[in-house]
């Protein structure tokens, strides 16, 4: 929840701003194993393609911040699914993920509030290229992705009386990264993933009419930003399925948006923009692969 800055003397009721609770599974959390584990069969059986399904609940703490303006923080719980089509030297992967949570708001100018509901959805498609040795596997990958976040503080009021409104965040970006995996003993592997998220474009929709009925809703386009992700992976090969444990850290930085009109009863009264902001996410997921 936050104030939408206006360049003409109109004081808006502050509300929640949620930019980037992107939390997302690292693109190749499962990698490869020797023997009969989920990601080894593609290099056996005469180069036949291997198809791997993944289901992965996760939990993380997210902090969204606009410097000297406001902060949102809270816990998010989610679940993701993935499908990998794996060939000898390359693979394709599709991922879907959803998360839900409650965030607390604080601002030097508009006070504090708690219990704002956040809902996130993300879809990703990536392609990876493999390099393998006897014990080590390296995958370089790239792709396209879309993330949607809804932060709804409508009907809420802060400690100073400011009223909230619904916010919708849309990001289009390309993940680019590298993953490595190394075999240990007793069916275990460990590894890591580093990813850079190339931000293409974004749109923030602020439902200001939730706070003041005569205000028009505002859409702000964003065209500058970046993200990165880092994770560690520990996987045990099983007879029926593999189990992956993955702690992760995710980060977004998005620059100021362009200006958009702010109207009151259909009359132009000013201009608004989305402030520069950062988001950090720290958490872990547990995945089953079969």
C-alpha positions in Angstrom: 0.0 0.0 0.0 1.4 3.4 -0.9 0.7 6.9 -2.1 0.5 7.5 -5.8 2.5 10.7 -6.3 0.6 13.5 -8.1 2.2 16.5 -9.6 -0.7 18.9 -9.0 -1.9 19.5 -5.4 -4.2 16.6 -5.2 -3.6 14.5 -2.1 -4.5 10.9 -2.7 -5.4 8.4 0.0 -2.4 6.1 0.4 -2.7 2.5 -0.5 -0.8 -0.7 -1.1 1.8 -1.0 -3.7 3.0 -4.5 -4.5 5.4 -4.7 -7.3 7.4 -7.8 -7.3 6.7 -10.8 -5.2 8.1 -12.8 -7.9 9.0 -15.9 -6.3 9.6 -18.6 -8.5 11.2 -22.0 -8.7 14.7 -22.0 -10.1 14.4 -23.1 -13.7 16.3 -26.4 -13.6 15.9 -27.5 -10.0 16.3 -31.1 -10.7 19.2 -31.4 -13.1 20.6 -34.8 -13.8 21.6 -38.0 -11.9 23.3 -41.2 -12.6 21.5 -44.5 -12.3 17.7 -44.6 -12.6 16.7 -41.2 -11.2 14.3 -38.9 -12.9 16.9 -37.0 -15.0 19.2 -39.8 -15.9 17.0 -41.8 -18.2 17.4 -39.5 -21.1 21.1 -40.5 -21.3 20.2 -44.1 -21.2 17.9 -46.2 -23.4 19.3 -45.2 -26.8 18.9 -41.4 -26.4 15.1 -41.7 -26.0 13.5 -38.5 -24.6 12.9 -38.3 -20.9 9.7 -36.6 -19.6 9.8 -35.4 -16.0 7.0 -33.9 -13.9 7.6 -31.8 -10.9 5.3 -30.5 -8.0 6.9 -28.1 -5.6 5.3 -26.4 -2.5 7.3 -23.4 -1.3 7.4 -20.7 1.4 9.2 -17.4 1.5 9.4 -14.0 3.2 9.0 -11.1 0.8 9.9 -7.4 1.3 8.9 -4.7 -1.1 10.3 -1.2 -0.6 10.1 2.3 -2.1 12.9 4.3 -0.5 11.6 6.9 2.0 8.0 6.2 0.9 6.7 2.8 2.1 7.4 -0.8 2.8 5.4 -4.1 2.5 6.6 -7.3 4.1 5.1 -10.7 4.9 5.1 -14.4 4.3 4.0 -16.1 1.1 3.0 -19.7 0.6 2.9 -21.2 -2.9 2.8 -24.3 -5.1 4.4 -24.9 -8.5 4.3 -27.4 -11.2 6.7 -28.1 -14.1 7.2 -30.4 -17.1 10.5 -31.1 -18.7 11.1 -32.6 -22.1 14.7 -33.8 -21.9 17.0 -34.9 -24.8 20.6 -35.9 -24.8 22.1 -32.4 -25.3 19.1 -30.0 -24.7 15.8 -29.7 -22.9 12.6 -27.7 -22.8 10.8 -26.8 -19.5 7.5 -25.2 -18.8 6.6 -24.0 -15.3 3.5 -22.6 -13.6 3.4 -21.3 -10.0 0.9 -19.6 -7.7 1.4 -18.1 -4.2 -0.7 -16.5 -1.6 0.0 -14.5 1.5 -0.6 -11.6 3.9 1.6 -8.5 4.0 2.1 -5.7 6.6 2.4 -2.0 5.4 4.4 0.9 6.9 5.0 4.4 5.7 6.4 7.6 7.2 3.5 9.6 5.9 0.5 7.4 6.0 1.1 5.1 9.0 0.8 1.4 9.4 -1.6 -1.4 8.6 -1.6 -5.2 8.4 -3.4 -8.1 6.8 -3.4 -7.1 3.1 -3.9 -10.1 0.8 -1.5 -10.8 -2.0 -2.0 -13.3 -4.8 0.7 -14.2 -7.4 0.7 -16.2 -10.6 3.7 -16.9 -12.8 4.3 -18.8 -16.1 7.7 -19.6 -17.6 9.1 -21.4 -20.6 12.8 -22.1 -20.9 15.3 -24.0 -23.1 18.5 -25.4 -21.8 21.8 -26.8 -23.3 23.7 -29.5 -21.4 27.3 -30.2 -20.9 28.1 -33.4 -19.0 31.0 -35.2 -17.4 31.1 -38.3 -15.3 30.1 -36.5 -12.1 29.3 -33.0 -13.1 26.5 -31.5 -15.2 26.1 -27.9 -16.4 23.1 -26.3 -18.0 22.9 -22.9 -19.6 19.3 -21.7 -20.2 17.2 -18.8 -21.4 13.5 -18.3 -22.0 10.4 -16.0 -21.6 8.2 -15.4 -18.6 5.2 -13.6 -17.3 4.3 -12.7 -13.7 1.1 -11.3 -12.3 0.6 -10.0 -8.8 -2.6 -8.7 -7.2 -2.2 -6.7 -3.9 -5.6 -5.9 -2.5 -5.9 -3.4 0.3 -9.4 -2.1 -0.7 -11.6 -1.6 2.3 -8.6 -1.3 4.6 -7.6 1.9 6.5 -4.1 2.7 8.0 -3.4 4.1 11.4 -3.6 7.6 10.0 -6.9 7.1 8.2 -5.5 6.6 4.7 -7.7 4.2 2.6 -6.3 1.4 0.4 -7.0 0.2 -3.1 -6.3 -2.8 -5.3 -3.1 -3.0 -7.2 -2.2 -5.2 -10.2 1.3 -5.8 -11.4 2.2 -7.4 -14.7 5.8 -8.2 -15.7 7.2 -9.7 -18.9 10.9 -10.8 -18.7 13.5 -13.3 -19.9 15.3 -15.6 -17.5 19.0 -16.2 -18.5 21.2 -18.4 -16.3 23.4 -21.3 -15.6 23.0 -24.4 -13.3 25.5 -26.9 -12.1 25.0 -30.3 -10.4 27.6 -32.6 -8.9 27.1 -36.2 -7.7 27.7 -37.2 -4.1 27.4 -40.6 -2.5 24.3 -42.7 -1.6 22.0 -41.3 -4.4 22.6 -37.6 -3.4 23.5 -34.7 -5.6 24.1 -31.1 -4.9 24.3 -28.0 -7.0 23.2 -24.4 -7.6 21.6 -22.0 -10.0 22.3 -18.4 -10.9 19.9 -16.4 -13.0 19.6 -12.9 -14.4 16.1 -11.7 -15.3 16.0 -9.4 -18.3 13.1 -7.0 -17.8 11.2 -6.3 -21.0 8.1 -4.3 -19.9 5.6 -4.0 -17.1 2.3 -2.4 -16.3 0.9 -1.4 -12.9 -2.8 -0.8 -12.6 -4.0 1.2 -9.6 -7.7 1.0 -8.8 -7.8 4.4 -7.1 -11.6 4.4 -7.2 -11.4 1.8 -4.3 -10.1 4.6 -2.1 -12.0 7.6 -3.6 -14.9 6.7 -5.8 -14.6 9.8 -8.0 -11.0 9.1 -8.9 -10.3 7.3 -12.1 -8.1 4.2 -12.2 -4.5 4.6 -13.4 -2.2 2.4 -15.5 1.5 3.1 -15.5 4.0 1.5 -18.0 7.4 0.4 -16.8 10.3 -0.3 -19.2 13.4 -0.4 -17.1 14.5 -2.8 -14.4 16.2 -6.2 -13.7 16.2 -9.2 -11.4 18.4 -12.0 -10.3 18.0 -15.3 -8.5 20.3 -17.6 -6.6 19.6 -21.0 -5.2 21.3 -24.1 -3.8 19.9 -27.6 -4.6 20.1 -30.9 -2.7 18.4 -33.9 -4.3 18.0 -37.6 -3.3 17.3 -40.2 -6.0 14.4 -42.5 -5.1 13.0 -45.7 -6.7 9.7 -44.0 -7.5 10.5 -40.3 -7.4 13.3 -37.9 -6.5 13.1 -35.4 -3.7 14.7 -31.9 -4.1 15.3 -29.3 -1.3 16.1 -25.9 -2.6 16.7 -22.7 -0.5 16.6 -19.6 -2.7 17.0 -15.8 -2.8 15.3 -13.6 -5.4 15.6 -9.9 -6.1 13.9 -7.3 -8.3 14.8 -3.7 -9.0 12.3 -1.6 -11.1 12.9 2.0 -12.1 10.4 4.9 -12.2 7.5 4.4 -14.6 6.2 6.8 -17.1 3.5 9.4 -16.2 -0.2 8.7 -16.5 -3.2 11.0 -16.2 -5.0 11.2 -12.8 -8.7 12.2 -13.2 -11.4 13.2 -10.7 -15.0 12.8 -12.0 -13.5 12.5 -15.5 -11.6 15.8 -15.3 -7.7 15.8 -15.5 -6.3 16.9 -12.1 -2.8 15.7 -12.3 -0.3 13.0 -13.2 1.0 10.0 -11.4 3.9 7.6 -11.7 5.1 4.4 -10.1 8.2 5.0 -7.9 11.5 3.2 -8.1 11.3 0.0 -6.0 13.0 -3.2 -4.9 11.8 -6.6 -3.8 13.7 -9.3 -2.0 12.4 -12.9 -1.4 14.1 -15.4 0.9 12.7 -18.9 1.2 12.8 -22.6 0.3 10.9 -25.2 -1.7 10.6 -29.0 -1.5 9.9 -30.7 -4.9 8.9 -34.2 -5.9 10.1 -35.3 -9.4 8.8 -38.3 -11.3 
